[in-house]
Amino acid sequence: MSELVDGSPRLLLGRIRHYGWERLSHGVYVVQDRSLTDELRAWSLVLPSTAAFTHLTAAEFRGWWLPAAIPHPVFAAMPLDDQRRRPGLFA
Protein backbone atom coordinates (compact mmCIF):
# COMPACT_ATOMS: atom_id res chain seq x y z
CA MET A 1 0.00 0.00 0.00
CA SER A 2 1.28 3.47 -0.83
CA GLU A 3 0.49 6.62 1.07
CA LEU A 4 1.29 10.25 0.54
CA VAL A 5 3.10 11.81 3.47
CA ASP A 6 1.28 14.78 5.00
CA GLY A 7 -0.82 14.91 1.83
CA SER A 8 2.33 15.95 0.00
CA PRO A 9 2.56 14.82 -3.62
CA ARG A 10 6.37 14.89 -3.28
CA LEU A 11 6.95 12.02 -0.78
CA LEU A 12 5.51 8.54 -0.75
CA LEU A 13 5.89 5.55 1.55
CA GLY A 14 5.21 2.18 0.00
CA ARG A 15 5.67 1.24 -3.67
CA ILE A 16 4.94 3.10 -6.87
CA ARG A 17 5.84 2.53 -10.49
CA HIS A 18 4.97 5.72 -12.21
CA TYR A 19 6.77 8.27 -14.36
CA GLY A 20 8.20 11.11 -12.32
CA TRP A 21 8.85 9.14 -9.11
CA GLU A 22 12.23 7.82 -8.02
CA ARG A 23 13.05 5.21 -5.39
CA LEU A 24 15.22 6.76 -2.69
CA SER A 25 15.45 3.57 -0.61
CA HIS A 26 13.35 0.52 0.22
CA GLY A 27 9.78 1.76 0.57
CA VAL A 28 10.63 5.45 0.14
CA TYR A 29 9.87 7.33 -3.07
CA VAL A 30 10.28 10.98 -4.03
CA VAL A 31 9.52 12.97 -7.14
CA GLN A 32 12.38 13.20 -9.63
CA ASP A 33 12.53 17.00 -9.49
CA ARG A 34 12.93 16.97 -5.71
CA SER A 35 14.76 19.48 -3.58
CA LEU A 36 17.24 18.59 -0.85
CA THR A 37 14.51 19.41 1.67
CA ASP A 38 12.20 16.82 0.07
CA GLU A 39 14.95 14.22 0.15
CA LEU A 40 15.83 14.85 3.79
CA ARG A 41 12.15 14.75 4.80
CA ALA A 42 11.88 11.37 3.07
CA TRP A 43 14.94 10.02 4.87
CA SER A 44 13.67 11.29 8.22
CA LEU A 45 10.53 9.16 7.80
CA VAL A 46 12.52 5.93 7.86
CA LEU A 47 15.25 6.86 10.35
CA PRO A 48 14.85 6.33 14.10
CA SER A 49 13.90 9.37 16.17
CA THR A 50 17.40 9.38 17.68
CA ALA A 51 19.12 9.81 14.28
CA ALA A 52 20.52 13.13 13.07
CA PHE A 53 21.88 14.38 9.78
CA THR A 54 25.56 15.20 10.07
CA HIS A 55 28.34 17.49 8.81
CA LEU A 56 28.25 17.53 4.97
CA THR A 57 24.50 16.98 4.78
CA ALA A 58 23.83 19.84 7.21
CA ALA A 59 26.31 22.11 5.40
CA GLU A 60 24.64 21.45 2.05
CA PHE A 61 21.19 22.01 3.56
CA ARG A 62 22.29 25.36 4.98
CA GLY A 63 23.69 26.39 1.61
CA TRP A 64 27.31 26.52 2.73
CA TRP A 65 30.04 26.19 0.13
CA LEU A 66 31.15 22.63 -0.60
CA PRO A 67 33.63 21.44 -3.23
CA ALA A 68 31.68 20.66 -6.40
CA ALA A 69 34.08 17.88 -7.45
CA ILE A 70 33.04 15.67 -4.52
CA PRO A 71 29.71 13.80 -4.57
CA HIS A 72 27.54 14.70 -1.59
CA PRO A 73 25.80 11.62 -0.18
CA VAL A 74 23.42 11.90 2.76
CA PHE A 75 25.10 11.19 6.10
CA ALA A 76 23.20 10.37 9.30
CA ALA A 77 24.37 9.55 12.82
CA MET A 78 22.57 6.76 14.66
CA PRO A 79 23.18 4.91 17.94
CA LEU A 80 25.52 1.95 17.58
CA ASP A 81 22.94 -0.49 18.92
CA ASP A 82 20.43 0.43 16.19
CA GLN A 83 20.82 -2.15 13.44
CA ARG A 84 18.49 -0.49 10.91
CA ARG A 85 20.34 0.30 7.72
CA ARG A 86 19.09 1.82 4.50
CA PRO A 87 20.63 1.47 1.05
CA GLY A 88 21.65 4.90 -0.20
CA LEU A 89 22.30 6.33 3.26
CA PHE A 90 25.67 6.52 5.00
CA ALA A 91 25.14 5.92 8.72
N, C-alpha and C positions, 0 to 999 in steps of 0.2 A: 504494500500500500504506500502511496506517495502522499505527502502533505506539504503544503506551502507553509513556510515559517513566518509567523506573525502576519499572515495574509500577503506576504511579499512575493511578487512574481520573480524574484531574483535568487531565492534560496529554496532548496527542496530536499527533504529527507525521504529516503526510499529509493525507488528506481524509476527512471524515465529514459525513453529512447525517442528523442524528438530533436529536430533541428534547432540549434540555438542553445542547447544545454550541454554542459561539459561535466564529466565526473571528476570531482576533486579528490575523493577517496571513497572507500566502501560505504555506500548508502548516503553519500553527500554529493549533491549536484548544484551547480551554479550556472548562471547564464554566461555565454561565451564573452560578452562585452562587459564583464564584471570589473568592479573597482577593487582596490586592495581592501577597502572597508567591507565589501560584500564577501570577499574571500576569508577575511579574518572572522567575520560573524559566522560563516559556515563552519570554520574550524572550531570555534568556541562552542558550537552545538554538540560536538562529539568528544570534546576534551573534558576531563574531570574538573570540578569546580575549583580544585586546588592548583590547576595549571595556570601558567602565565606565559605570554609571548615575551621573547627576550631580545637582547641587544640589536642585531641587524633588522629584525622584523619591526621592532619599536622605532628604530631610527628611520626606516623607510616610511612607516605610517605617519610619523611626524614631519616628513618631508625634508629630512636632513640630507646633506650630500653624501652619496655613497659612490664608490668607483663603478662606472658603467661596465667595465670589462668583466666584472665578477657576477655570476648569477646569484640572485637573492632568494634562496628558499625560505620557507617559513620555519622559524625555530620556536620551540616551546619548552618550558621547564616544567617537569612533573616530579612528584615524589618517587624515590627509587623503588618503593614497594608497589607502585602502580604498574601493572604489567600490560595495560592497554597500549597498543601501538597502532599507528595509522600509516598506511603507505602514503608517501608524498609529504610527510611531516617529519622534521628532525627534532627528536625529543631527547 
